[in-house]
C-alpha cells in the first residue's frame, strides 16, 4: 500500500491536483511519493480525495481507493 499525505500526485513529472477529473498519462510510470508505479492503462481516475491506479491500492489521508 502506498500512502500519500498530500492531495497531490506526480504524473510523469507534472503535479496534478486531485479535483475529480480524468487525467491522461503520457508516460507509463506514475510517481507516488517518489516511488515509481507501473500503470497498465492510459488513464488514471482521480476522484475527490482518492486516486485509482491499476492494481494498486492508494490511501490519501486515511481514505482508501482500490481498483
CHARMM-style PDB file with segment names, atoms N, HN, CA, C and O in Angstrom:
ATOM      1  N   UNK     1       0.834  -1.198   0.000  1.00  0.00      PROA
ATOM      2  CA  UNK     1       0.000   0.000   0.000  1.00  0.00      PROA
ATOM      3  C   UNK     1       0.872   1.253   0.000  1.00  0.00      PROA
ATOM      4  O   UNK     1       1.908   1.313   0.663  1.00  0.00      PROA
ATOM      5  N   UNK     2       0.433   2.232  -0.749  1.00  0.00      PROA
ATOM      6  HN  UNK     2      -0.408   2.183  -1.288  1.00  0.00      PROA
ATOM      7  CA  UNK     2       1.163   3.492  -0.813  1.00  0.00      PROA
ATOM      8  C   UNK     2       0.348   4.560  -0.102  1.00  0.00      PROA
ATOM      9  O   UNK     2      -0.849   4.707  -0.348  1.00  0.00      PROA
ATOM     10  N   UNK     3       0.991   5.291   0.766  1.00  0.00      PROA
ATOM     11  HN  UNK     3       1.963   5.172   0.966  1.00  0.00      PROA
ATOM     12  CA  UNK     3       0.288   6.345   1.489  1.00  0.00      PROA
ATOM     13  C   UNK     3       0.713   7.709   0.976  1.00  0.00      PROA
ATOM     14  O   UNK     3       1.902   8.020   0.898  1.00  0.00      PROA
ATOM     15  N   UNK     4      -0.277   8.514   0.629  1.00  0.00      PROA
ATOM     16  HN  UNK     4      -1.243   8.262   0.692  1.00  0.00      PROA
ATOM     17  CA  UNK     4       0.013   9.872   0.157  1.00  0.00      PROA
ATOM     18  C   UNK     4      -0.497  10.834   1.222  1.00  0.00      PROA
ATOM     19  O   UNK     4      -1.671  10.801   1.590  1.00  0.00      PROA
ATOM     20  N   UNK     5       0.383  11.679   1.707  1.00  0.00      PROA
ATOM     21  HN  UNK     5       1.337  11.706   1.409  1.00  0.00      PROA
ATOM     22  CA  UNK     5      -0.004  12.582   2.778  1.00  0.00      PROA
ATOM     23  C   UNK     5      -0.508  13.926   2.264  1.00  0.00      PROA
ATOM     24  O   UNK     5      -1.018  14.749   3.024  1.00  0.00      PROA
ATOM     25  N   UNK     6      -0.353  14.130   0.961  1.00  0.00      PROA
ATOM     26  HN  UNK     6       0.062  13.462   0.343  1.00  0.00      PROA
ATOM     27  CA  UNK     6      -0.836  15.369   0.370  1.00  0.00      PROA
ATOM     28  C   UNK     6      -1.830  15.037  -0.728  1.00  0.00      PROA
ATOM     29  O   UNK     6      -1.820  13.925  -1.258  1.00  0.00      PROA
ATOM     30  N   UNK     7      -2.684  15.983  -1.075  1.00  0.00      PROA
ATOM     31  HN  UNK     7      -2.692  16.886  -0.644  1.00  0.00      PROA
ATOM     32  CA  UNK     7      -3.673  15.745  -2.118  1.00  0.00      PROA
ATOM     33  C   UNK     7      -3.103  16.081  -3.494  1.00  0.00      PROA
ATOM     34  O   UNK     7      -3.776  16.676  -4.336  1.00  0.00      PROA
ATOM     35  N   UNK     8      -1.865  15.691  -3.699  1.00  0.00      PROA
ATOM     36  HN  UNK     8      -1.318  15.208  -3.015  1.00  0.00      PROA
ATOM     37  CA  UNK     8      -1.203  15.938  -4.971  1.00  0.00      PROA
ATOM     38  C   UNK     8      -0.425  14.697  -5.376  1.00  0.00      PROA
ATOM     39  O   UNK     8       0.266  14.095  -4.554  1.00  0.00      PROA
ATOM     40  N   UNK     9      -0.537  14.314  -6.642  1.00  0.00      PROA
ATOM     41  HN  UNK     9      -1.098  14.802  -7.310  1.00  0.00      PROA
ATOM     42  CA  UNK     9       0.253  13.191  -7.136  1.00  0.00      PROA
ATOM     43  C   UNK     9       1.096  13.676  -8.300  1.00  0.00      PROA
ATOM     44  O   UNK     9       0.738  14.628  -8.993  1.00  0.00      PROA
ATOM     45  N   UNK    10       2.232  13.001  -8.506  1.00  0.00      PROA
ATOM     46  HN  UNK    10       2.523  12.227  -7.943  1.00  0.00      PROA
ATOM     47  CA  UNK    10       3.096  13.364  -9.613  1.00  0.00      PROA
ATOM     48  C   UNK    10       2.884  12.374 -10.741  1.00  0.00      PROA
ATOM     49  O   UNK    10       3.098  11.175 -10.567  1.00  0.00      PROA
ATOM     50  N   UNK    11       2.462  12.868 -11.900  1.00  0.00      PROA
ATOM     51  HN  UNK    11       2.288  13.843 -12.042  1.00  0.00      PROA
ATOM     52  CA  UNK    11       2.263  12.016 -13.057  1.00  0.00      PROA
ATOM     53  C   UNK    11       3.232  12.466 -14.140  1.00  0.00      PROA
ATOM     54  O   UNK    11       3.135  13.582 -14.650  1.00  0.00      PROA
ATOM     55  N   UNK    12       4.154  11.599 -14.483  1.00  0.00      PROA
ATOM     56  HN  UNK    12       4.233  10.692 -14.069  1.00  0.00      PROA
ATOM     57  CA  UNK    12       5.218  11.872 -15.447  1.00  0.00      PROA
ATOM     58  C   UNK    12       5.804  13.264 -15.274  1.00  0.00      PROA
ATOM     59  O   UNK    12       5.930  14.024 -16.234  1.00  0.00      PROA
ATOM     60  N   UNK    13       6.159  13.584 -14.039  1.00  0.00      PROA
ATOM     61  HN  UNK    13       6.056  12.966 -13.259  1.00  0.00      PROA
ATOM     62  CA  UNK    13       6.866  14.830 -13.783  1.00  0.00      PROA
ATOM     63  C   UNK    13       5.997  16.056 -13.574  1.00  0.00      PROA
ATOM     64  O   UNK    13       6.508  17.132 -13.263  1.00  0.00      PROA
ATOM     65  N   UNK    14       4.673  15.905 -13.742  1.00  0.00      PROA
ATOM     66  HN  UNK    14       4.258  15.030 -13.994  1.00  0.00      PROA
ATOM     67  CA  UNK    14       3.812  17.070 -13.566  1.00  0.00      PROA
ATOM     68  C   UNK    14       2.941  16.900 -12.326  1.00  0.00      PROA
ATOM     69  O   UNK    14       2.400  15.822 -12.078  1.00  0.00      PROA
ATOM     70  N   UNK    15       2.812  17.970 -11.554  1.00  0.00      PROA
ATOM     71  HN  UNK    15       3.252  18.845 -11.756  1.00  0.00      PROA
ATOM     72  CA  UNK    15       1.986  17.918 -10.358  1.00  0.00      PROA
ATOM     73  C   UNK    15       0.527  18.044 -10.762  1.00  0.00      PROA
ATOM     74  O   UNK    15       0.153  18.949 -11.507  1.00  0.00      PROA
ATOM     75  N   UNK    16      -0.296  17.125 -10.263  1.00  0.00      PROA
ATOM     76  HN  UNK    16       0.008  16.389  -9.657  1.00  0.00      PROA
ATOM     77  CA  UNK    16      -1.715  17.146 -10.600  1.00  0.00      PROA
ATOM     78  C   UNK    16      -2.526  17.220  -9.319  1.00  0.00      PROA
ATOM     79  O   UNK    16      -2.408  16.360  -8.446  1.00  0.00      PROA
ATOM     80  N   UNK    17      -3.340  18.240  -9.214  1.00  0.00      PROA
ATOM     81  HN  UNK    17      -3.436  18.938  -9.923  1.00  0.00      PROA
ATOM     82  CA  UNK    17      -4.182  18.376  -8.035  1.00  0.00      PROA
ATOM     83  C   UNK    17      -5.400  17.470  -8.186  1.00  0.00      PROA
ATOM     84  O   UNK    17      -5.994  17.388  -9.261  1.00  0.00      PROA
ATOM     85  N   UNK    18      -5.764  16.793  -7.099  1.00  0.00      PROA
ATOM     86  HN  UNK    18      -5.281  16.860  -6.226  1.00  0.00      PROA
ATOM     87  CA  UNK    18      -6.897  15.883  -7.147  1.00  0.00      PROA
ATOM     88  C   UNK    18      -8.183  16.696  -7.112  1.00  0.00      PROA
ATOM     89  O   UNK    18      -8.579  17.223  -6.072  1.00  0.00      PROA
ATOM     90  N   UNK    19      -8.823  16.786  -8.273  1.00  0.00      PROA
ATOM     91  HN  UNK    19      -8.501  16.358  -9.118  1.00  0.00      PROA
ATOM     92  CA  UNK    19     -10.028  17.606  -8.370  1.00  0.00      PROA
ATOM     93  C   UNK    19     -11.172  16.861  -9.036  1.00  0.00      PROA
ATOM     94  O   UNK    19     -12.089  17.476  -9.580  1.00  0.00      PROA
ATOM     95  N   UNK    20     -11.116  15.539  -8.991  1.00  0.00      PROA
ATOM     96  HN  UNK    20     -10.371  15.040  -8.548  1.00  0.00      PROA
ATOM     97  CA  UNK    20     -12.207  14.742  -9.540  1.00  0.00      PROA
ATOM     98  C   UNK    20     -12.319  14.779 -11.047  1.00  0.00      PROA
ATOM     99  O   UNK    20     -13.419  14.917 -11.581  1.00  0.00      PROA
ATOM    100  N   UNK    21     -11.199  14.659 -11.745  1.00  0.00      PROA
ATOM    101  HN  UNK    21     -10.305  14.547 -11.311  1.00  0.00      PROA
ATOM    102  CA  UNK    21     -11.255  14.637 -13.194  1.00  0.00      PROA
ATOM    103  C   UNK    21     -10.352  13.548 -13.741  1.00  0.00      PROA
ATOM    104  O   UNK    21      -9.508  13.005 -13.028  1.00  0.00      PROA
ATOM    105  N   UNK    22     -10.540  13.235 -15.022  1.00  0.00      PROA
ATOM    106  HN  UNK    22     -11.226  13.676 -15.601  1.00  0.00      PROA
ATOM    107  CA  UNK    22      -9.726  12.200 -15.655  1.00  0.00      PROA
ATOM    108  C   UNK    22      -8.420  12.819 -16.132  1.00  0.00      PROA
ATOM    109  O   UNK    22      -8.407  13.908 -16.705  1.00  0.00      PROA
ATOM    110  N   UNK    23      -7.328  12.114 -15.889  1.00  0.00      PROA
ATOM    111  HN  UNK    23      -7.338  11.229 -15.423  1.00  0.00      PROA
ATOM    112  CA  UNK    23      -6.014  12.607 -16.301  1.00  0.00      PROA
ATOM    113  C   UNK    23      -5.371  11.588 -17.231  1.00  0.00      PROA
ATOM    114  O   UNK    23      -5.226  10.420 -16.871  1.00  0.00      PROA
ATOM    115  N   UNK    24      -4.992  12.020 -18.409  1.00  0.00      PROA
ATOM    116  HN  UNK    24      -5.110  12.969 -18.701  1.00  0.00      PROA
ATOM    117  CA  UNK    24      -4.329  11.128 -19.355  1.00  0.00      PROA
ATOM    118  C   UNK    24      -2.840  11.091 -19.059  1.00  0.00      PROA
ATOM    119  O   UNK    24      -2.183  12.129 -18.982  1.00  0.00      PROA
ATOM    120  N   UNK    25      -2.317   9.885 -18.893  1.00  0.00      PROA
ATOM    121  HN  UNK    25      -2.851   9.042 -18.956  1.00  0.00      PROA
ATOM    122  CA  UNK    25      -0.898   9.740 -18.607  1.00  0.00      PROA
ATOM    123  C   UNK    25      -0.136   9.629 -19.923  1.00  0.00      PROA
ATOM    124  O   UNK    25      -0.433   8.763 -20.746  1.00  0.00      PROA
ATOM    125  N   UNK    26       0.831  10.493 -20.117  1.00  0.00      PROA
ATOM    126  HN  UNK    26       1.072  11.197 -19.449  1.00  0.00      PROA
ATOM    127  CA  UNK    26       1.581  10.483 -21.372  1.00  0.00      PROA
ATOM    128  C   UNK    26       2.765   9.530 -21.321  1.00  0.00      PROA
ATOM    129  O   UNK    26       3.436   9.281 -22.323  1.00  0.00      PROA
ATOM    130  N   UNK    27       3.005   9.002 -20.110  1.00  0.00      PROA
ATOM    131  HN  UNK    27       2.460   9.205 -19.296  1.00  0.00      PROA
ATOM    132  CA  UNK    27       4.089   8.036 -19.968  1.00  0.00      PROA
ATOM    133  C   UNK    27       3.533   6.753 -19.394  1.00  0.00      PROA
ATOM    134  O   UNK    27       2.317   6.573 -19.338  1.00  0.00      PROA
ATOM    135  N   UNK    28       4.419   5.848 -18.962  1.00  0.00      PROA
ATOM    136  HN  UNK    28       5.407   5.994 -19.008  1.00  0.00      PROA
ATOM    137  CA  UNK    28       3.951   4.581 -18.431  1.00  0.00      PROA
ATOM    138  C   UNK    28       4.304   4.406 -16.966  1.00  0.00      PROA
ATOM    139  O   UNK    28       4.120   3.327 -16.403  1.00  0.00      PROA
ATOM    140  N   UNK    29       4.811   5.466 -16.347  1.00  0.00      PROA
ATOM    141  HN  UNK    29       4.961   6.342 -16.805  1.00  0.00      PROA
ATOM    142  CA  UNK    29       5.167   5.377 -14.940  1.00  0.00      PROA
ATOM    143  C   UNK    29       4.562   6.549 -14.177  1.00  0.00      PROA
ATOM    144  O   UNK    29       4.695   7.707 -14.573  1.00  0.00      PROA
ATOM    145  N   UNK    30       3.904   6.224 -13.085  1.00  0.00      PROA
ATOM    146  HN  UNK    30       3.796   5.283 -12.763  1.00  0.00      PROA
ATOM    147  CA  UNK    30       3.371   7.260 -12.207  1.00  0.00      PROA
ATOM    148  C   UNK    30       4.236   7.272 -10.961  1.00  0.00      PROA
ATOM    149  O   UNK    30       4.530   6.222 -10.390  1.00  0.00      PROA
ATOM    150  N   UNK    31       4.643   8.455 -10.542  1.00  0.00      PROA
ATOM    151  HN  UNK    31       4.405   9.308 -11.006  1.00  0.00      PROA
ATOM    152  CA  UNK    31       5.469   8.553  -9.348  1.00  0.00      PROA
ATOM    153  C   UNK    31       4.605   8.974  -8.166  1.00  0.00      PROA
ATOM    154  O   UNK    31       3.946  10.013  -8.199  1.00  0.00      PROA
ATOM    155  N   UNK    32       4.619   8.151  -7.121  1.00  0.00      PROA
ATOM    156  HN  UNK    32       5.155   7.306  -7.094  1.00  0.00      PROA
ATOM    157  CA  UNK    32       3.868   8.468  -5.913  1.00  0.00      PROA
ATOM    158  C   UNK    32       4.846   8.525  -4.758  1.00  0.00      PROA
ATOM    159  O   UNK    32       5.505   7.535  -4.442  1.00  0.00      PROA
ATOM    160  N   UNK    33       4.940   9.687  -4.128  1.00  0.00      PROA
ATOM    161  HN  UNK    33       4.405  10.491  -4.384  1.00  0.00      PROA
ATOM    162  CA  UNK    33       5.879   9.867  -3.029  1.00  0.00      PROA
ATOM    163  C   UNK    33       7.290   9.465  -3.446  1.00  0.00      PROA
ATOM    164  O   UNK    33       8.046   8.906  -2.652  1.00  0.00      PROA
ATOM    165  N   UNK    34       7.635   9.755  -4.695  1.00  0.00      PROA
ATOM    166  HN  UNK    34       7.021  10.209  -5.340  1.00  0.00      PROA
ATOM    167  CA  UNK    34       8.969   9.445  -5.177  1.00  0.00      PROA
ATOM    168  C   UNK    34       9.175   8.000  -5.587  1.00  0.00      PROA
ATOM    169  O   UNK    34      10.257   7.622  -6.037  1.00  0.00      PROA
ATOM    170  N   UNK    35       8.124   7.183  -5.430  1.00  0.00      PROA
ATOM    171  HN  UNK    35       7.246   7.490  -5.065  1.00  0.00      PROA
ATOM    172  CA  UNK    35       8.236   5.768  -5.787  1.00  0.00      PROA
ATOM    173  C   UNK    35       7.511   5.489  -7.098  1.00  0.00      PROA
ATOM    174  O   UNK    35       6.308   5.728  -7.202  1.00  0.00      PROA
ATOM    175  N   UNK    36       8.238   4.982  -8.107  1.00  0.00      PROA
ATOM    176  HN  UNK    36       9.215   4.788  -8.023  1.00  0.00      PROA
ATOM    177  CA  UNK    36       7.632   4.718  -9.408  1.00  0.00      PROA
ATOM    178  C   UNK    36       6.641   3.554  -9.358  1.00  0.00      PROA
ATOM    179  O   UNK    36       6.908   2.514  -8.755  1.00  0.00      PROA
ATOM    180  N   UNK    37       5.498   3.753 -10.003  1.00  0.00      PROA
ATOM    181  HN  UNK    37       5.281   4.597 -10.493  1.00  0.00      PROA
ATOM    182  CA  UNK    37       4.484   2.712 -10.050  1.00  0.00      PROA
ATOM    183  C   UNK    37       4.070   2.508 -11.505  1.00  0.00      PROA
ATOM    184  O   UNK    37       3.677   3.457 -12.184  1.00  0.00      PROA
ATOM    185  N   UNK    38       4.160   1.269 -11.977  1.00  0.00      PROA
ATOM    186  HN  UNK    38       4.480   0.498 -11.425  1.00  0.00      PROA
ATOM    187  CA  UNK    38       3.797   0.988 -13.359  1.00  0.00      PROA
ATOM    188  C   UNK    38       2.282   1.089 -13.547  1.00  0.00      PROA
ATOM    189  O   UNK    38       1.505   0.651 -12.698  1.00  0.00      PROA
ATOM    190  N   UNK    39       1.887   1.668 -14.663  1.00  0.00      PROA
ATOM    191  HN  UNK    39       2.518   2.024 -15.352  1.00  0.00      PROA
ATOM    192  CA  UNK    39       0.469   1.829 -14.951  1.00  0.00      PROA
ATOM    193  C   UNK    39       0.140   1.087 -16.241  1.00  0.00      PROA
ATOM    194  O   UNK    39       0.828   1.242 -17.250  1.00  0.00      PROA
ATOM    195  N   UNK    40      -0.914   0.284 -16.198  1.00  0.00      PROA
ATOM    196  HN  UNK    40      -1.473   0.158 -15.378  1.00  0.00      PROA
ATOM    197  CA  UNK    40      -1.243  -0.542 -17.347  1.00  0.00      PROA
ATOM    198  C   UNK    40      -2.276   0.086 -18.269  1.00  0.00      PROA
ATOM    199  O   UNK    40      -2.576  -0.458 -19.332  1.00  0.00      PROA
ATOM    200  N   UNK    41      -2.820   1.230 -17.866  1.00  0.00      PROA
ATOM    201  HN  UNK    41      -2.576   1.672 -17.003  1.00  0.00      PROA
ATOM    202  CA  UNK    41      -3.789   1.919 -18.715  1.00  0.00      PROA
ATOM    203  C   UNK    41      -3.346   3.352 -18.925  1.00  0.00      PROA
ATOM    204  O   UNK    41      -2.465   3.846 -18.220  1.00  0.00      PROA
ATOM    205  N   UNK    42      -3.945   4.013 -19.881  1.00  0.00      PROA
ATOM    206  HN  UNK    42      -4.660   3.612 -20.453  1.00  0.00      PROA
ATOM    207  CA  UNK    42      -3.533   5.380 -20.191  1.00  0.00      PROA
ATOM    208  C   UNK    42      -4.253   6.428 -19.361  1.00  0.00      PROA
ATOM    209  O   UNK    42      -3.946   7.617 -19.438  1.00  0.00      PROA
ATOM    210  N   UNK    43      -5.219   5.972 -18.563  1.00  0.00      PROA
ATOM    211  HN  UNK    43      -5.468   5.006 -18.500  1.00  0.00      PROA
ATOM    212  CA  UNK    43      -5.987   6.954 -17.799  1.00  0.00      PROA
ATOM    213  C   UNK    43      -5.980   6.614 -16.316  1.00  0.00      PROA
ATOM    214  O   UNK    43      -6.163   5.462 -15.924  1.00  0.00      PROA
ATOM    215  N   UNK    44      -5.766   7.630 -15.511  1.00  0.00      PROA
ATOM    216  HN  UNK    44      -5.618   8.566 -15.829  1.00  0.00      PROA
ATOM    217  CA  UNK    44      -5.852   7.477 -14.065  1.00  0.00      PROA
ATOM    218  C   UNK    44      -7.094   8.233 -13.617  1.00  0.00      PROA
ATOM    219  O   UNK    44      -7.284   9.398 -13.968  1.00  0.00      PROA
ATOM    220  N   UNK    45      -7.934   7.565 -12.842  1.00  0.00      PROA
ATOM    221  HN  UNK    45      -7.780   6.619 -12.557  1.00  0.00      PROA
ATOM    222  CA  UNK    45      -9.132   8.225 -12.353  1.00  0.00      PROA
ATOM    223  C   UNK    45      -8.825   8.888 -11.020  1.00  0.00      PROA
ATOM    224  O   UNK    45      -8.412   8.227 -10.067  1.00  0.00      PROA
ATOM    225  N   UNK    46      -9.030  10.193 -10.959  1.00  0.00      PROA
ATOM    226  HN  UNK    46      -9.366  10.730 -11.733  1.00  0.00      PROA
ATOM    227  CA  UNK    46      -8.798  10.922  -9.721  1.00  0.00      PROA
ATOM    228  C   UNK    46     -10.157  11.380  -9.215  1.00  0.00      PROA
ATOM    229  O   UNK    46     -10.788  12.257  -9.805  1.00  0.00      PROA
ATOM    230  N   UNK    47     -10.599  10.783  -8.125  1.00  0.00      PROA
ATOM    231  HN  UNK    47     -10.087  10.070  -7.646  1.00  0.00      PROA
ATOM    232  CA  UNK    47     -11.936  11.048  -7.616  1.00  0.00      PROA
ATOM    233  C   UNK    47     -11.872  11.716  -6.246  1.00  0.00      PROA
ATOM    234  O   UNK    47     -11.592  11.065  -5.239  1.00  0.00      PROA
ATOM    235  N   UNK    48     -12.129  12.994  -6.220  1.00  0.00      PROA
ATOM    236  HN  UNK    48     -12.356  13.523  -7.037  1.00  0.00      PROA
ATOM    237  CA  UNK    48     -12.126  13.754  -4.960  1.00  0.00      PROA
ATOM    238  C   UNK    48     -10.810  13.558  -4.233  1.00  0.00      PROA
ATOM    239  O   UNK    48      -9.775  14.051  -4.681  1.00  0.00      PROA
ATOM    240  N   UNK    49     -10.836  12.844  -3.113  1.00  0.00      PROA
ATOM    241  HN  UNK    49     -11.677  12.443  -2.749  1.00  0.00      PROA
ATOM    242  CA  UNK    49      -9.604  12.659  -2.362  1.00  0.00      PROA
ATOM    243  C   UNK    49      -9.054  11.251  -2.547  1.00  0.00      PROA
ATOM    244  O   UNK    49      -8.317  10.745  -1.701  1.00  0.00      PROA
ATOM    245  N   UNK    50      -9.420  10.624  -3.663  1.00  0.00      PROA
ATOM    246  HN  UNK    50     -10.019  11.035  -4.350  1.00  0.00      PROA
ATOM    247  CA  UNK    50      -8.944   9.266  -3.905  1.00  0.00      PROA
ATOM    248  C   UNK    50      -8.299   9.159  -5.274  1.00  0.00      PROA
ATOM    249  O   UNK    50      -8.682   9.855  -6.214  1.00  0.00      PROA
ATOM    250  N   UNK    51      -7.315   8.279  -5.372  1.00  0.00      PROA
ATOM    251  HN  UNK    51      -7.004   7.713  -4.609  1.00  0.00      PROA
ATOM    252  CA  UNK    51      -6.643   8.050  -6.641  1.00  0.00      PROA
ATOM    253  C   UNK    51      -6.759   6.571  -6.987  1.00  0.00      PROA
ATOM    254  O   UNK    51      -6.484   5.709  -6.152  1.00  0.00      PROA
ATOM    255  N   UNK    52      -7.163   6.281  -8.210  1.00  0.00      PROA
ATOM    256  HN  UNK    52      -7.386   6.981  -8.889  1.00  0.00      PROA
ATOM    257  CA  UNK    52      -7.263   4.887  -8.636  1.00  0.00      PROA
ATOM    258  C   UNK    52      -6.198   4.607  -9.683  1.00  0.00      PROA
ATOM    259  O   UNK    52      -6.178   5.223 -10.749  1.00  0.00      PROA
ATOM    260  N   UNK    53      -5.315   3.670  -9.367  1.00  0.00      PROA
ATOM    261  HN  UNK    53      -5.332   3.170  -8.502  1.00  0.00      PROA
ATOM    262  CA  UNK    53      -4.270   3.272 -10.299  1.00  0.00      PROA
ATOM    263  C   UNK    53      -4.359   1.761 -10.464  1.00  0.00      PROA
ATOM    264  O   UNK    53      -4.569   1.042  -9.487  1.00  0.00      PROA
ATOM    265  N   UNK    54      -4.205   1.280 -11.677  1.00  0.00      PROA
ATOM    266  HN  UNK    54      -4.035   1.863 -12.470  1.00  0.00      PROA
ATOM    267  CA  UNK    54      -4.367  -0.136 -11.981  1.00  0.00      PROA
ATOM    268  C   UNK    54      -3.580  -1.042 -11.034  1.00  0.00      PROA
ATOM    269  O   UNK    54      -2.353  -0.964 -10.960  1.00  0.00      PROA
ATOM    270  N   UNK    55      -4.292  -1.888 -10.322  1.00  0.00      PROA
ATOM    271  HN  UNK    55      -5.288  -1.951 -10.382  1.00  0.00      PROA
ATOM    272  CA  UNK    55      -3.668  -2.885  -9.465  1.00  0.00      PROA
ATOM    273  C   UNK    55      -2.979  -2.350  -8.227  1.00  0.00      PROA
ATOM    274  O   UNK    55      -2.229  -3.078  -7.578  1.00  0.00      PROA
ATOM    275  N   UNK    56      -3.212  -1.116  -7.893  1.00  0.00      PROA
ATOM    276  HN  UNK    56      -3.821  -0.524  -8.420  1.00  0.00      PROA
ATOM    277  CA  UNK    56      -2.544  -0.525  -6.739  1.00  0.00      PROA
ATOM    278  C   UNK    56      -3.571   0.077  -5.798  1.00  0.00      PROA
ATOM    279  O   UNK    56      -4.515   0.741  -6.226  1.00  0.00      PROA
ATOM    280  N   UNK    57      -3.372  -0.165  -4.505  1.00  0.00      PROA
ATOM    281  HN  UNK    57      -2.605  -0.704  -4.157  1.00  0.00      PROA
ATOM    282  CA  UNK    57      -4.245   0.459  -3.506  1.00  0.00      PROA
ATOM    283  C   UNK    57      -3.553   1.727  -3.027  1.00  0.00      PROA
ATOM    284  O   UNK    57      -2.404   1.693  -2.587  1.00  0.00      PROA
ATOM    285  N   UNK    58      -4.254   2.829  -3.118  1.00  0.00      PROA
ATOM    286  HN  UNK    58      -5.188   2.857  -3.476  1.00  0.00      PROA
ATOM    287  CA  UNK    58      -3.670   4.103  -2.714  1.00  0.00      PROA
ATOM    288  C   UNK    58      -4.499   4.706  -1.594  1.00  0.00      PROA
ATOM    289  O   UNK    58      -5.726   4.753  -1.671  1.00  0.00      PROA
ATOM    290  N   UNK    59      -3.822   5.164  -0.557  1.00  0.00      PROA
ATOM    291  HN  UNK    59      -2.824   5.126  -0.494  1.00  0.00      PROA
ATOM    292  CA  UNK    59      -4.528   5.798   0.554  1.00  0.00      PROA
ATOM    293  C   UNK    59      -4.117   7.259   0.644  1.00  0.00      PROA
ATOM    294  O   UNK    59      -2.929   7.579   0.671  1.00  0.00      PROA
ATOM    295  N   UNK    60      -5.104   8.139   0.691  1.00  0.00      PROA
ATOM    296  HN  UNK    60      -6.069   7.879   0.669  1.00  0.00      PROA
ATOM    297  CA  UNK    60      -4.821   9.558   0.825  1.00  0.00      PROA
ATOM    298  C   UNK    60      -5.522  10.066   2.076  1.00  0.00      PROA
ATOM    299  O   UNK    60      -6.750  10.072   2.157  1.00  0.00      PROA
ATOM    300  N   UNK    61      -4.738  10.484   3.032  1.00  0.00      PROA
ATOM    301  HN  UNK    61      -3.740  10.479   2.966  1.00  0.00      PROA
ATOM    302  CA  UNK    61      -5.267  10.989   4.294  1.00  0.00      PROA
ATOM    303  C   UNK    61      -6.288  10.042   4.895  1.00  0.00      PROA
ATOM    304  O   UNK    61      -7.351  10.464   5.350  1.00  0.00      PROA
ATOM    305  N   UNK    62      -5.959   8.764   4.892  1.00  0.00      PROA
ATOM    306  HN  UNK    62      -5.096   8.421   4.523  1.00  0.00      PROA
ATOM    307  CA  UNK    62      -6.822   7.777   5.536  1.00  0.00      PROA
ATOM    308  C   UNK    62      -7.957   7.247   4.686  1.00  0.00      PROA
ATOM    309  O   UNK    62      -8.630   6.299   5.091  1.00  0.00      PROA
ATOM    310  N   UNK    63      -8.193   7.829   3.518  1.00  0.00      PROA
ATOM    311  HN  UNK    63      -7.646   8.600   3.189  1.00  0.00      PROA
ATOM    312  CA  UNK    63      -9.261   7.353   2.655  1.00  0.00      PROA
ATOM    313  C   UNK    63      -8.672   6.465   1.570  1.00  0.00      PROA
ATOM    314  O   UNK    63      -7.738   6.853   0.867  1.00  0.00      PROA
ATOM    315  N   UNK    64      -9.234   5.265   1.446  1.00  0.00      PROA
ATOM    316  HN  UNK    64      -9.992   4.950   2.017  1.00  0.00      PROA
ATOM    317  CA  UNK    64      -8.663   4.291   0.528  1.00  0.00      PROA
ATOM    318  C   UNK    64      -9.397   4.207  -0.796  1.00  0.00      PROA
ATOM    319  O   UNK    64     -10.624   4.302  -0.846  1.00  0.00      PROA
ATOM    320  N   UNK    65      -8.641   4.029  -1.863  1.00  0.00      PROA
ATOM    321  HN  UNK    65      -7.645   3.953  -1.823  1.00  0.00      PROA
ATOM    322  CA  UNK    65      -9.210   3.823  -3.193  1.00  0.00      PROA
ATOM    323  C   UNK    65      -8.620   2.526  -3.719  1.00  0.00      PROA
ATOM    324  O   UNK    65      -7.400   2.362  -3.749  1.00  0.00      PROA
ATOM    325  N   UNK    66      -9.477   1.610  -4.132  1.00  0.00      PROA
ATOM    326  HN  UNK    66     -10.468   1.743  -4.108  1.00  0.00      PROA
ATOM    327  CA  UNK    66      -8.988   0.331  -4.633  1.00  0.00      PROA
ATOM    328  C   UNK    66      -9.607   0.029  -5.983  1.00  0.00      PROA
ATOM    329  O   UNK    66     -10.806   0.218  -6.189  1.00  0.00      PROA
ATOM    330  N   UNK    67      -8.769  -0.446  -6.906  1.00  0.00      PROA
ATOM    331  HN  UNK    67      -7.795  -0.599  -6.738  1.00  0.00      PROA
ATOM    332  CA  UNK    67      -9.275  -0.740  -8.248  1.00  0.00      PROA
ATOM    333  C   UNK    67      -9.917  -2.118  -8.236  1.00  0.00      PROA
ATOM    334  OT1 UNK    67     -10.414  -2.577  -9.265  1.00  0.00      PROA
TER     335      UNK     67
END
